[in-house]
């Protein structure tokens, strides 16, 4: 790849530097993308600014028709999307097809529908309250769900009437090129969406600090989210942040243990554990604790590591050597702080080539241990016992994060009481399935604002009161 998409066309970057893209399974370089500069960002923001008046004033039905067309074109690329992400990230092809390709298509579809039905104007006394698009949006995304995280910003922003400059992750940038080919083929008006690839501290910071970017929507680590907030604060630009997590899966004494543990392990290990909502802390009532540890260890041992394209592979590699080193460091730290190794670990066998870490279960983890507090972003599950429902809530909320969680109980009302006390943006009871229309986002250091559904669209709107 040697181009950016700016003002409705594939264009040459201002500079000549490039970034290699690695296949983490074979540890080979499969492509390069341009390392953008502040000059490229200026050009993209200027195009988005020029496109804003017409796009924001367009009939909502017209914007909906554009999103509908984009959905149709992109849906025809499902297989290519899944294969690209399996290659650049290492997600097993089956999961890549269902989640990495399937979910963003569902989300895009939902915004084609929502765009056609804008919020009705509200009357408050002598005021008419209207909602208007906020302006030019800078979107900065990570590598773990590289198409979904882009679509979860771009689709609602466009539906709301905003224009966008996107910087995808430099680790998995290839799928964004498929998306922008689809945008080109769908005939979105020039400048409405623009793509600049590059390094975070260069292109990301240029977007976050740009005087003509009205809002920055970021998904990634909490540290970078804070940095972006500081940059945006200088001009009081709005910021939406989807950050890290350390979610608790609370298994009460009366739960269906087998189901709770199996689903819980599956959740923690999805995408090799590189999922911000992953239930990485399994909290189990003391009376069922040893059974849960044995079940979790057996379940983890059933996760076959391997090539994402091979039939039967359930876990691929981690995204990079850095990530692998980081995750192994956490396993070492967990054991040093007194955890018991129930499955996996540093000596377990993994493929010779590729950034693999064996699915690992740590038991007897203390609630304040490093592995119970910090986001690991790998296939590492910590199991913690609790005494009663109050204790479970205290341990679950003993975290700087608050993104997701689960509760399991034979009594749904009891589970609901626990769920209501958890300080997180989402909680699933007894495996309640993911709802792509429900608000998604975090409490505390997990973020600011909500994505998906109508709530996600409202993030990109300003509110005006007109008195008469
Ligand atoms: P990251 O924060 O390093 O990078 C995310 C994006 O920010 C990348 O595009 C990167 O180039 C860019 N960036 C890096 N430094 C920057 C800077 N100084 N200024 C502006 N942009 C900069 O995160 P990552 O390693 O790509 O992703 C993993 C992290 O993302 C995990 O912590 C994970 O929990 C979090 N995450 C959160 C969610 C969510 O929805 N809450 C979803 C996925 C990932």
Boltz pocket constraint, residues with backbone or C-beta under 6 A from the ligand:
constraints:
  - pocket:
      binder: B
      contacts: [[A, 140], [A, 141], [A, 142], [A, 143], [A, 144], [A, 145], [A, 149], [A, 167], [A, 168], [A, 169], [A, 170], [A, 198], [A, 199], [A, 200], [A, 201], [A, 203], [A, 204], [A, 205], [A, 208], [A, 219], [A, 220], [A, 221], [A, 222], [A, 224], [A, 225], [A, 227], [A, 228], [A, 241], [A, 242], [A, 243], [A, 244], [A, 245], [A, 275], [A, 276], [A, 375], [A, 377], [A, 403], [A, 442], [A, 446], [A, 447]]
      max_distance: 6.0
